[in-house]
């Protein structure tokens, strides 16, 4: 038997997608890195490089530029990822502690 997905009435808007702070920071950093790579790819292409040399030089140039220019965004992304992982670990430890307390022998 097939399940049918409920559809919103015609003209109704779906709720907007809300990104978490971690997702927003990661998405902005990644999109800026890609933009820098494409810009350096175009510049190196106009400088005359082709093939693997074009890709290699564009990767090196965009990596160096992003290391310098995007340090604030990289720090924001790593801070939000660290906080998210820390929260996950705390919840995992709390769950393990509660499970240990549940199965501890009664004295």
C-alpha positions in Angstrom: 0.0 0.0 0.0 1.4 3.4 -0.9 1.4 6.3 1.5 0.4 9.7 0.3 2.2 12.7 1.4 0.0 15.5 2.8 0.2 18.5 0.5 -0.3 22.1 1.5 -3.4 23.7 0.0 -2.7 25.6 -3.3 -1.2 29.0 -2.6 -0.1 28.1 0.9 3.6 28.7 1.7 5.8 26.2 3.3 7.6 27.4 6.5 11.0 28.9 5.8 14.0 26.7 6.5 15.9 27.8 9.7 19.6 27.1 9.8 21.4 26.6 13.1 24.4 28.8 13.9 26.7 26.0 13.1 25.2 25.3 9.8 25.1 29.0 8.9 28.8 29.5 9.8 29.8 26.4 7.9 27.8 27.3 4.9 29.1 30.8 4.7 32.7 29.8 5.1 32.4 27.1 2.5 30.7 29.3 0.0 33.4 32.0 0.5 36.1 29.4 -0.1 34.4 28.2 -3.3 34.1 31.8 -4.4 37.8 32.4 -3.8 38.7 29.2 -5.7 36.6 30.2 -8.7 38.0 33.7 -8.7 41.6 32.4 -8.6 40.7 29.8 -11.2 39.6 32.6 -13.6 42.7 34.7 -12.8 45.1 31.9 -13.4 43.3 30.9 -16.6 43.7 34.4 -18.0 47.4 34.3 -16.9 47.8 31.4 -19.3 47.7 28.2 -17.2 45.8 25.2 -18.5 45.1 21.7 -17.3 46.4 20.4 -14.0 48.6 23.4 -13.6 45.5 25.6 -13.7 43.7 23.6 -11.0 46.9 23.2 -8.9 47.7 26.9 -8.9 44.1 27.9 -8.3 44.0 25.6 -5.3 47.3 26.9 -3.8 46.4 30.6 -4.4 42.8 30.2 -3.0 44.1 28.3 0.0 46.7 31.0 0.8 44.2 33.8 0.3 41.5 32.1 2.3 43.9 31.4 5.2 44.6 35.1 5.4 41.3 36.7 4.5 38.8 34.2 6.0 40.4 33.7 9.4 37.4 35.3 11.2 34.9 33.1 9.4 37.0 30.0 10.1 37.2 30.9 13.8 33.5 31.4 14.0 32.8 28.1 12.2 35.3 26.1 14.4 33.9 27.8 17.6 30.3 26.8 16.7 31.4 23.3 15.8 33.3 22.9 19.0 30.3 24.0 21.1 28.0 21.6 19.2 30.4 18.7 19.7 30.8 19.6 23.4 27.0 19.7 23.9 26.7 16.3 22.2 29.4 14.8 24.3 27.8 16.1 27.5 24.4 14.6 26.5 26.1 11.3 25.7 27.9 11.3 29.0 24.7 12.1 30.9 22.9 9.3 29.1 25.7 6.8 29.9 25.8 8.0 33.6 22.0 7.6 33.9 22.3 4.1 32.3 25.1 3.2 34.8 23.0 4.4 37.7 20.0 2.4 36.5 21.9 -0.8 36.4 24.1 -0.2 39.5 23.7 -3.0 42.1 21.6 -2.0 45.1 23.5 -1.8 48.4 
